[in-house]
């Protein structure tokens, strides 16, 4: 089920060099790109999207989630580049430096985010290894259902594990989430991040607070609504002949049992780390270790 020997089917018992390197991580200024990374832009259906890329070789596209940004993968980009891959990420429409991108009228919807991801993949001219983080994992699944030829592999990182009302399985609060509107949900999410309820280090906290100055509140509210109406494409993924990975922290927002059930439903390997909702920040060496194994099977 996990990378290494599982402990009672929960968590990873593997403590290797990657885990030791993750334990030694220090706080940093997340607003500064890793050395050698290139900032750029890509024109997508919703508008101009800010990008961050590094390395040469087979293509890896890393998509951040709601209230996130391309910088969420700053610790992973150098590792993937050093392994011989061209790694890139972008801010989704309405988020951080892609705040100006969005619907011409009306609301942000699944089609907008899927069209953007497909456009980014089309710019590369061939199949890419795609990782979707949290809500972006839902977007990546829907994009695969439309254009599977653009995917060399698919990784769902801390992605809501159930279709439909994706919040219903949340630990402790799941039963109450159906009552909250998008605006209320967005306000609660942003409040929680600003109040540092997940206890991130000072450098990380300063950056995530800073990017709220650009991120459109309406995009966050609309995404909260979308996360309550996620289409079910599990049968399509189960039938897909590409390597798939569900990667998650053992202290994620959703119970591990739900992530394990989702991995089984789509025919994916499950990797679990001793961390929370953001293994890309707290367990990048272990996550990249497992990604490289996944890519080798593609």
N, C-alpha and C positions, 0 to 999 in steps of 0.2 A: 504493500500500500504506500509506503513512504520511501524516501531515499535512506536506505539503511534498514535496520531492524526496528519495527514499531514497538512502542510500549503500550500494551493493552489497546492497540489500534488507534492510539492518540499520541501525536507528537513523534519526533524522530529521535531514535537512540543513537544515530550516527554522530560522532563528534570527531571530525576530521580537520584537516588544515583549513578548509573553507569556514568551518564553524569557529575555529580559533581566530581567524582573521576578522570575522564578524564581531566576535566578542571584544576585539581590540579597537573597533571603530571609535573615532573621536568626533566631536561636534565640528561643524564647519560652516562657512558662509555659503549657503545654498544659492545665493543670487549670483555667485561667480561660477561660470561654466568650468568643467574640468579642463586641464591643460590639453590643447590639441582639438578640443571640440569646436565646431563651427556653427554660429548662429545664422539662420536664414529664414526664408519665407516660401510657402507654396500656395499657389492660387487654387482654391477649391470651390465647389458650388456655393458654399455659404459665404465665401469671402477669402481674405488672405489669412493664412494660418502661420503662426510663428513656429520655427523648427529648431532643433538642436541635433547635430549629427557628428559622427566620429568613426573613423576607420574605413577600411576597404575590404571588399570580399562579398560573400553572400549577404543578402539584405535582411536585417532585423528591424521591424517597426514596433515601437513600444508606445502604447496609447494610454495616457493618464485618465483618471476618473473625474468625477464632479468635484469642484473646488480645487482640483489638482493642476499640475502643469508639467511640461517636459522636464523640468529640473528634478522631478521626483525620481528620475532614472540617472541622475548625475553620477552615482557610485557604480552603476552598471555599465554605462557607456565605455569607460576605459577598459573594463574587463572583457567586454565583448570585442572591442577593437583589437585588444592584445591577442585574442584568440583567433583573429583573422576574419572578423565580420564587419560589415558596414552597418552600424547601429544608428537609428534615428528615432526621434520622438517629436511630437508636435502638441501644442495647446489646442484642445478642442474649441469649437466655436463658442464664443461667449466667455471663455475662461482666460484669465491672465492676459498675455500679450496677443491673444486672438479675440479679445473682447469685442472688437468691431465686427467680427463675422457673426452671421446669424440669419434668421429668416427675413425675407423682404417684407413680410407682413405676418401677423399671427404669432404662433408659438414655435419654440424649438420642439422638434419631434424626432422619432426614431429615424425617419427617412433622411432628415438633414444630416444627422451624425453618420449614418451609414454611407450616404452619398459622399461625404467628405473623406471617410476612410477609404472607400473604393477609389476615389480620385487620387489620394496619396499613393495608394498601391499601384495604380495605373501609371503614375509618373516614373515608377521604377522599371517598368518594362518587363517584368517577370514575377514569378511567385516569390513571396517573402515569408519569413517566419514572423508571425504576428502575436503580440502579447497585449491583451486588454486587461487593464487594472480596474477593479470594482465595476462601476457602471459601464466603462469602456469594454469590459468583457462581454456584456450583453450586446453592445454595438458590434463587436468583432464576430460574435456568433451570427447575428443577422446579416452581416456583410458576407460571411462565408456561405450562408444559405443562398445568397444571390449570385456570388461570383467565386465559387470554390477554386477555380483555376488560378486565382491570385494568391493562394495560401500554400506555403510549403509545410507549415505546422501551425498549430493554434495552442496558445497558453492562456488560461483564465486565471488571473491573479486576484485573489480575494473577491471574486465575482459573486453577486447574489446567486445562491445555488438553486433557487426555485423560480419557475416562470410565474406569470400572473402578478399577484401582489407580493413583490419580492421582499418586502419588509416584514411579512407576517411571521417569518421564522427567526427574527432577531432575538437575541438573548434578552430576557426580562421585559423588553418593551414591545415585542412583536404584536401582541394582541391589541395594543392601543394605536398602532400606526395607521390603521385604516380610517381613523377619525380625523387625522391631521390633513389640512390642505397643503398644496404645494408651497404656498407662501409661509405657512407655519412651519412646515418641515424644513424649508430652507433657512428660516430664522434660527431654528433650534440647532441645525447642523453648523451654521456659521458661528453661533454663540459657543457651541461646544469646542470648536477649533480655536476660537479666540481665547477661551478660558483654559485651554490646554488640558482638557479632561484626559487625554491620552498620555500626558506627561512627556512630551518630546523635549529634547535639549534646547537651550536658549537660542542657538544659531538657527535651528530649524523653525522654532516658534516665531522668531522675528521675520523670517522669510514668508511663512504661510500667512501671517497677519498682513504683511506688506502687499501681497498679491491680491488681497481682497479689495484693495483700492481700485483695481482694474476689472476684476471679474464682475460680470453682470449678474445682479441679484435675480433678474428674471430668468436667466439661463439655469440657475441653480433650482429655482422653484419649478420650472418646467421639467427638469430632469427628475426631481423628486416624484412628480406625477407619472413620468414615464416608467420609473422603477416600480410603480404599482400596477403597470400594465405591460409586462414583458412578454412578448410572443414566445411560444414554446417551439423550439427548433431542435429539441433533443434527438428526435428520430433521424433528422438530417445529419447531425453530428455523429451519431452512432454508426451510420452507414458510410461515413467519410473515411477514405483510405489515406489519411495523413496522421502523423504522430500528434497526440493531444496530451496536454498536461493541465491538471488543476493544482495550483500552488496556493498555499494558505498558511497563515500563522495559527498555532494551536489556541491562541487567545483572540481569534478573529471575532468580528461582530456577530457572525452566524455560527451555530454549533458545528463542530467537525463532522458530526453524523450526517448533517445535510450536505456538506461538501463531498463527503465520501459517497453518498447516494447519488449525487449529481455526476461525479466522476464515473461511477459505474454505469449510469444511464447514458452517457455519451461515449463510453469506451475509452476513457482517459486514464492515465496514470495519476496518482495522487501523491503530492509531496507536501509534507508538513514541517514547519519550522518552529523553533521555540521563540515565537514573537507574536505580534498582534496583527492589525489589519494591513500593515505596510512593510512586507518583507523586502520590497525594493529599496527601502531606506535602512532597514535594520538587519537584514540578512542577505545583502547583495551577492556575496561570494558563494553562498550556498545556492541561491536561486540561479545564478549564472552557471554554476556547476551542473545543475539539473537541466538547464536550458541547453547547454552544450551536448549533453547526453541525448536530449530530445532531438536536436538538430542533426546529430550523427545518424539518427535512424530515418531521417527524411529522404 
